[in-house]
């Protein structure tokens, strides 16, 4: 992929009924590989707190950490549409702080859009950030940053009443200025209705096939999470086993003094070692 993807390209994809492939990754090396595929969007998610730092929720992700890894992903994938995830307490305190933090992602990380986990209480935040000239992806449905309040996650919009509320919320988000929606863990039937009614691209994260695009985290795609994935995740390889095998092979060669060998070492220029021995004799 060579062309620099913008929000215009995503809107065109929606209107032309072309699916958008999105991925969450957190580092330069993975982003560099993503940039060599046809994936249009990278979301640098606060799930990095879990997948990179080892915490049991996303709440430990800080602004500084997210800005740093988002900038790394941008350097690895300069051509992909880049969405930065606003971490816990980066937008809930005041709207002014929300705009300032969103701006950091744009100016310091090269993000083209910020993602905000939102309910009706965040409508003003969505509007203020959008009014500041920053594109916003409103994340509705399951919201991982609310884990302390909910205790556990369960599928959203599984009853008619819940569905109607979520459909209404999605409409309010777009009216407030959201340039995209991310639906997480939402009943597929409801996600499809929201997508059909929405003027902006809708990305599914475990919300069925009826959305404009799909997102999975890179570790799930690569099969490195070792059974710790949600129901909707699909692995396209089993790099956990292959990576462990490679680590074991490396360890064995080191322990048996098979690595490094002559081929994988630097050497003195011809004749210089003999000169060195003469120098050392003196």
Secondary structure by P-SEA (a helix, b strand, c coil): ccccccaaaaaaaaaacbbbbbbbbccaaaaaaaaaccccbbbbccccccccccccccccccaaaaaaaaaaaaaaccccbbbbbbccccccccaaaaaaaaaaaaaccccccccccccccaaaaaaaaaaacbbbbbbccccccccccccccccccccaaaaaaaaaaaaaaaaacccbbbbccccaaaaaaaaaacccbbbbccccccccccccccccccccccccccccccccccaaaaaaaaaaaaaaaaaaccccccccccccccaaaaaaaaaaac
